[in-house]
Amino acid sequence: MNRVGKYAAMDTVDDLELMNMVFELPEKDKMIMWSEGYIDLVIEKLPAYARDVLVNRKEKWEDTKAYYEKKIEEIIGQEEFKMK
């Protein structure tokens, strides 16, 4: 868990400070929060007007993940793949 996740996990969180921390994070670290499953905790603790930043990215990542899972299933289902 990165420092943003650890901060969001605390009992008392300054939502503006958390928002600034999220805005400073590189995209890679935001994706790590999503892949490790604690992005919802961070979104929950953000001010309501700042949640869209991560919610929209999370939806985009989930769509991309679903697309690649579908492509992988198609490849696995091909006879040529099964033969190799």
SEBA-714090 format. One record per residue: residue number from 0; x, y, z of N, C-alpha, C in turn. Coordinates in steps of 0.2 Angstrom, whole numbers. Atoms other than C-alpha are relative to their C-alpha. Last residue first. Example, Ala and Ser with C-alpha at 12.3 -4.5 7.8 and 13.67 -1.06 7.14 Angstrom:
BEGIN
num: 1 n.c1: -4 n.c2: -6 n.c3: -1 ca.c1: 68 ca.c2: -5 ca.c3: 36 c.c1: -4 c.c2: 5 c.c3: 3 .
num: 0 n.c1: 4 n.c2: -6 n.c3: 0 ca.c1: 62 ca.c2: -22 ca.c3: 39 c.c1: 4 c.c2: 6 c.c3: 0 .
REM end
This chain:
BEGIN
num: 83 n.c1: -7 n.c2: -2 n.c3: -2 ca.c1: 3 ca.c2: -128 ca.c3: -148 c.c1: 1 c.c2: -2 c.c3: 7 .
num: 82 n.c1: -4 n.c2: 5 n.c3: 3 ca.c1: -13 ca.c2: -138 ca.c3: -154 c.c1: 7 c.c2: 2 c.c3: 3 .
num: 81 n.c1: 1 n.c2: 6 n.c3: -4 ca.c1: -24 ca.c2: -128 ca.c3: -142 c.c1: 5 c.c2: -5 c.c3: -3 .
num: 80 n.c1: -2 n.c2: -1 n.c3: -7 ca.c1: -18 ca.c2: -111 ca.c3: -149 c.c1: 0 c.c2: -7 c.c3: 4 .
num: 79 n.c1: -7 n.c2: 0 n.c3: 1 ca.c1: -21 ca.c2: -117 ca.c3: -167 c.c1: 3 c.c2: 1 c.c3: 7 .
num: 78 n.c1: -3 n.c2: 7 n.c3: 1 ca.c1: -38 ca.c2: -123 ca.c3: -162 c.c1: 7 c.c2: 1 c.c3: -1 .
num: 77 n.c1: -2 n.c2: 2 n.c3: 7 ca.c1: -43 ca.c2: -106 ca.c3: -156 c.c1: 3 c.c2: -6 c.c3: 0 .
num: 76 n.c1: 5 n.c2: 4 n.c3: 4 ca.c1: -52 ca.c2: -105 ca.c3: -139 c.c1: 2 c.c2: -2 c.c3: -7 .
num: 75 n.c1: -1 n.c2: 7 n.c3: -3 ca.c1: -36 ca.c2: -99 ca.c3: -130 c.c1: -5 c.c2: -4 c.c3: -3 .
num: 74 n.c1: -7 n.c2: 3 n.c3: 3 ca.c1: -35 ca.c2: -84 ca.c3: -142 c.c1: 0 c.c2: -7 c.c3: 3 .
num: 73 n.c1: 1 n.c2: 1 n.c3: 7 ca.c1: -54 ca.c2: -79 ca.c3: -139 c.c1: 7 c.c2: -4 c.c3: -2 .
num: 72 n.c1: 5 n.c2: 6 n.c3: 1 ca.c1: -52 ca.c2: -81 ca.c3: -120 c.c1: -1 c.c2: -2 c.c3: -7 .
num: 71 n.c1: -4 n.c2: 6 n.c3: -2 ca.c1: -36 ca.c2: -69 ca.c3: -121 c.c1: -5 c.c2: -6 c.c3: 0 .
num: 70 n.c1: -5 n.c2: 1 n.c3: 5 ca.c1: -46 ca.c2: -56 ca.c3: -131 c.c1: 4 c.c2: -7 c.c3: 2 .
num: 69 n.c1: 4 n.c2: 3 n.c3: 5 ca.c1: -61 ca.c2: -57 ca.c3: -118 c.c1: 5 c.c2: -2 c.c3: -6 .
num: 68 n.c1: 3 n.c2: 7 n.c3: -2 ca.c1: -49 ca.c2: -55 ca.c3: -104 c.c1: -3 c.c2: -3 c.c3: -5 .
num: 67 n.c1: -5 n.c2: 4 n.c3: 1 ca.c1: -41 ca.c2: -40 ca.c3: -113 c.c1: -1 c.c2: -7 c.c3: 2 .
num: 66 n.c1: -2 n.c2: 1 n.c3: 7 ca.c1: -57 ca.c2: -31 ca.c3: -115 c.c1: 5 c.c2: -5 c.c3: -1 .
num: 65 n.c1: 5 n.c2: 4 n.c3: 3 ca.c1: -62 ca.c2: -34 ca.c3: -97 c.c1: 1 c.c2: -1 c.c3: -8 .
num: 64 n.c1: -1 n.c2: 7 n.c3: -3 ca.c1: -46 ca.c2: -27 ca.c3: -91 c.c1: -5 c.c2: -5 c.c3: -3 .
num: 63 n.c1: -6 n.c2: 3 n.c3: 3 ca.c1: -48 ca.c2: -12 ca.c3: -102 c.c1: 1 c.c2: -7 c.c3: 2 .
num: 62 n.c1: 2 n.c2: 2 n.c3: 7 ca.c1: -66 ca.c2: -9 ca.c3: -96 c.c1: 6 c.c2: -3 c.c3: -4 .
num: 61 n.c1: 4 n.c2: 6 n.c3: 0 ca.c1: -60 ca.c2: -11 ca.c3: -78 c.c1: -2 c.c2: -2 c.c3: -7 .
num: 60 n.c1: -4 n.c2: 6 n.c3: -1 ca.c1: -46 ca.c2: 2 ca.c3: -81 c.c1: -4 c.c2: -7 c.c3: 0 .
num: 59 n.c1: -4 n.c2: 1 n.c3: 6 ca.c1: -58 ca.c2: 14 ca.c3: -89 c.c1: 5 c.c2: -6 c.c3: 1 .
num: 58 n.c1: 5 n.c2: 3 n.c3: 5 ca.c1: -70 ca.c2: 12 ca.c3: -74 c.c1: 4 c.c2: -1 c.c3: -7 .
num: 57 n.c1: 2 n.c2: 7 n.c3: -2 ca.c1: -56 ca.c2: 15 ca.c3: -62 c.c1: -4 c.c2: -3 c.c3: -5 .
num: 56 n.c1: -6 n.c2: 5 n.c3: 2 ca.c1: -50 ca.c2: 30 ca.c3: -71 c.c1: -1 c.c2: -7 c.c3: 2 .
num: 55 n.c1: -1 n.c2: 1 n.c3: 7 ca.c1: -67 ca.c2: 38 ca.c3: -70 c.c1: 5 c.c2: -4 c.c3: -3 .
num: 54 n.c1: 5 n.c2: 4 n.c3: 2 ca.c1: -69 ca.c2: 34 ca.c3: -52 c.c1: 0 c.c2: -1 c.c3: -7 .
num: 53 n.c1: -2 n.c2: 7 n.c3: -1 ca.c1: -52 ca.c2: 41 ca.c3: -48 c.c1: -6 c.c2: -5 c.c3: -3 .
num: 52 n.c1: -7 n.c2: 1 n.c3: 2 ca.c1: -54 ca.c2: 59 ca.c3: -54 c.c1: 1 c.c2: -8 c.c3: 0 .
num: 51 n.c1: 0 n.c2: 2 n.c3: 7 ca.c1: -73 ca.c2: 58 ca.c3: -51 c.c1: 7 c.c2: -1 c.c3: -3 .
num: 50 n.c1: 0 n.c2: 7 n.c3: 1 ca.c1: -70 ca.c2: 58 ca.c3: -33 c.c1: 0 c.c2: -2 c.c3: -7 .
num: 49 n.c1: -7 n.c2: 2 n.c3: 3 ca.c1: -64 ca.c2: 76 ca.c3: -32 c.c1: 0 c.c2: -8 c.c3: -1 .
num: 48 n.c1: -2 n.c2: -3 n.c3: 6 ca.c1: -81 ca.c2: 84 ca.c3: -29 c.c1: 6 c.c2: -2 c.c3: -3 .
num: 47 n.c1: 4 n.c2: 2 n.c3: 5 ca.c1: -86 ca.c2: 72 ca.c3: -16 c.c1: 1 c.c2: 3 c.c3: -7 .
num: 46 n.c1: 6 n.c2: -4 n.c3: 0 ca.c1: -71 ca.c2: 75 ca.c3: -5 c.c1: -4 c.c2: -2 c.c3: -6 .
num: 45 n.c1: -1 n.c2: -6 n.c3: 4 ca.c1: -60 ca.c2: 60 ca.c3: -5 c.c1: -6 c.c2: 4 c.c3: 1 .
num: 44 n.c1: -2 n.c2: -5 n.c3: -4 ca.c1: -62 ca.c2: 47 ca.c3: 9 c.c1: 1 c.c2: 7 c.c3: -3 .
num: 43 n.c1: 5 n.c2: -1 n.c3: -5 ca.c1: -73 ca.c2: 35 ca.c3: -1 c.c1: 2 c.c2: 6 c.c3: 4 .
num: 42 n.c1: 6 n.c2: -3 n.c3: 3 ca.c1: -62 ca.c2: 36 ca.c3: -16 c.c1: -5 c.c2: 2 c.c3: 5 .
num: 41 n.c1: -3 n.c2: -6 n.c3: 2 ca.c1: -46 ca.c2: 31 ca.c3: -6 c.c1: -6 c.c2: 5 c.c3: -3 .
num: 40 n.c1: -1 n.c2: -3 n.c3: -7 ca.c1: -56 ca.c2: 16 ca.c3: 2 c.c1: 3 c.c2: 8 c.c3: -1 .
num: 39 n.c1: 7 n.c2: -1 n.c3: -2 ca.c1: -62 ca.c2: 11 ca.c3: -16 c.c1: 1 c.c2: 4 c.c3: 7 .
num: 38 n.c1: 2 n.c2: -6 n.c3: 3 ca.c1: -44 ca.c2: 12 ca.c3: -22 c.c1: -7 c.c2: 2 c.c3: 2 .
num: 37 n.c1: 2 n.c2: -5 n.c3: -5 ca.c1: -39 ca.c2: -1 ca.c3: -10 c.c1: -1 c.c2: 6 c.c3: -3 .
num: 36 n.c1: 7 n.c2: 0 n.c3: -3 ca.c1: -40 ca.c2: -16 ca.c3: -21 c.c1: -1 c.c2: 5 c.c3: 5 .
num: 35 n.c1: -1 n.c2: 3 n.c3: -7 ca.c1: -21 ca.c2: -20 ca.c3: -25 c.c1: -7 c.c2: 0 c.c3: 4 .
num: 34 n.c1: -1 n.c2: 7 n.c3: 1 ca.c1: -25 ca.c2: -17 ca.c3: -44 c.c1: 1 c.c2: -4 c.c3: 7 .
num: 33 n.c1: 6 n.c2: 4 n.c3: 3 ca.c1: -34 ca.c2: -1 ca.c3: -41 c.c1: 2 c.c2: -7 c.c3: 0 .
num: 32 n.c1: 5 n.c2: 0 n.c3: -5 ca.c1: -20 ca.c2: 6 ca.c3: -29 c.c1: -6 c.c2: -4 c.c3: -3 .
num: 31 n.c1: -2 n.c2: 5 n.c3: -5 ca.c1: -7 ca.c2: 0 ca.c3: -42 c.c1: -5 c.c2: 0 c.c3: 6 .
num: 30 n.c1: 2 n.c2: 7 n.c3: 3 ca.c1: -16 ca.c2: 9 ca.c3: -56 c.c1: 2 c.c2: -5 c.c3: 6 .
num: 29 n.c1: 7 n.c2: 1 n.c3: 0 ca.c1: -15 ca.c2: 25 ca.c3: -46 c.c1: -3 c.c2: -6 c.c3: -2 .
num: 28 n.c1: 2 n.c2: 1 n.c3: -7 ca.c1: 3 ca.c2: 22 ca.c3: -43 c.c1: -7 c.c2: 0 c.c3: 1 .
num: 27 n.c1: -2 n.c2: 7 n.c3: -2 ca.c1: 6 ca.c2: 20 ca.c3: -61 c.c1: -2 c.c2: -1 c.c3: 7 .
num: 26 n.c1: 5 n.c2: 5 n.c3: 2 ca.c1: -3 ca.c2: 36 ca.c3: -65 c.c1: 1 c.c2: -7 c.c3: 2 .
num: 25 n.c1: -1 n.c2: 1 n.c3: 7 ca.c1: 9 ca.c2: 47 ca.c3: -55 c.c1: -6 c.c2: -6 c.c3: -2 .
num: 24 n.c1: -2 n.c2: 7 n.c3: 1 ca.c1: 2 ca.c2: 53 ca.c3: -38 c.c1: 1 c.c2: -1 c.c3: -8 .
num: 23 n.c1: -7 n.c2: 0 n.c3: 1 ca.c1: 2 ca.c2: 72 ca.c3: -35 c.c1: 2 c.c2: -7 c.c3: -2 .
num: 22 n.c1: -2 n.c2: -4 n.c3: 6 ca.c1: -17 ca.c2: 73 ca.c3: -38 c.c1: 8 c.c2: 0 c.c3: -1 .
num: 21 n.c1: 3 n.c2: 4 n.c3: 5 ca.c1: -20 ca.c2: 59 ca.c3: -25 c.c1: 2 c.c2: 4 c.c3: -7 .
num: 20 n.c1: -5 n.c2: 5 n.c3: 1 ca.c1: -9 ca.c2: 68 ca.c3: -12 c.c1: -2 c.c2: -4 c.c3: -6 .
num: 19 n.c1: -7 n.c2: -2 n.c3: 3 ca.c1: -18 ca.c2: 84 ca.c3: -15 c.c1: 4 c.c2: -6 c.c3: -1 .
num: 18 n.c1: 1 n.c2: -2 n.c3: 7 ca.c1: -35 ca.c2: 75 ca.c3: -13 c.c1: 6 c.c2: 3 c.c3: -3 .
num: 17 n.c1: 0 n.c2: 6 n.c3: 4 ca.c1: -29 ca.c2: 67 ca.c3: 3 c.c1: -1 c.c2: 1 c.c3: -7 .
num: 16 n.c1: -7 n.c2: 2 n.c3: 0 ca.c1: -24 ca.c2: 84 ca.c3: 10 c.c1: 0 c.c2: -7 c.c3: -4 .
num: 15 n.c1: -4 n.c2: -5 n.c3: 4 ca.c1: -41 ca.c2: 91 ca.c3: 6 c.c1: 7 c.c2: -3 c.c3: -1 .
num: 14 n.c1: 2 n.c2: 1 n.c3: 7 ca.c1: -50 ca.c2: 76 ca.c3: 14 c.c1: 4 c.c2: 4 c.c3: -5 .
num: 13 n.c1: 1 n.c2: -7 n.c3: 3 ca.c1: -40 ca.c2: 78 ca.c3: 30 c.c1: -2 c.c2: -1 c.c3: -7 .
num: 12 n.c1: -4 n.c2: -2 n.c3: 6 ca.c1: -41 ca.c2: 60 ca.c3: 37 c.c1: -3 c.c2: 7 c.c3: -2 .
num: 11 n.c1: 1 n.c2: -7 n.c3: 2 ca.c1: -45 ca.c2: 54 ca.c3: 54 c.c1: 4 c.c2: 2 c.c3: -6 .
num: 10 n.c1: 7 n.c2: -2 n.c3: -3 ca.c1: -46 ca.c2: 35 ca.c3: 57 c.c1: -2 c.c2: 7 c.c3: -2 .
num: 9 n.c1: 0 n.c2: -3 n.c3: -6 ca.c1: -31 ca.c2: 31 ca.c3: 45 c.c1: -7 c.c2: 2 c.c3: 2 .
num: 8 n.c1: 2 n.c2: 5 n.c3: -5 ca.c1: -34 ca.c2: 20 ca.c3: 30 c.c1: 0 c.c2: 3 c.c3: 7 .
num: 7 n.c1: 8 n.c2: 1 n.c3: 1 ca.c1: -34 ca.c2: 35 ca.c3: 18 c.c1: -2 c.c2: -5 c.c3: 5 .
num: 6 n.c1: 3 n.c2: -6 n.c3: -3 ca.c1: -16 ca.c2: 39 ca.c3: 24 c.c1: -8 c.c2: 0 c.c3: 0 .
num: 5 n.c1: -1 n.c2: 0 n.c3: -7 ca.c1: -10 ca.c2: 22 ca.c3: 21 c.c1: -3 c.c2: 6 c.c3: 4 .
num: 4 n.c1: 5 n.c2: 5 n.c3: -3 ca.c1: -18 ca.c2: 22 ca.c3: 4 c.c1: 1 c.c2: -1 c.c3: 8 .
num: 3 n.c1: 7 n.c2: -2 n.c3: 0 ca.c1: -10 ca.c2: 38 ca.c3: 0 c.c1: -5 c.c2: -5 c.c3: 3 .
num: 2 n.c1: 1 n.c2: -5 n.c3: -6 ca.c1: 7 ca.c2: 32 ca.c3: 7 c.c1: -7 c.c2: 3 c.c3: -1 .
num: 1 n.c1: -4 n.c2: -6 n.c3: 0 ca.c1: 7 ca.c2: 17 ca.c3: -5 c.c1: -2 c.c2: 5 c.c3: 6 .
num: 0 n.c1: 4 n.c2: -6 n.c3: 0 ca.c1: 0 ca.c2: 0 ca.c3: 0 c.c1: 4 c.c2: 6 c.c3: 0 .
REM end
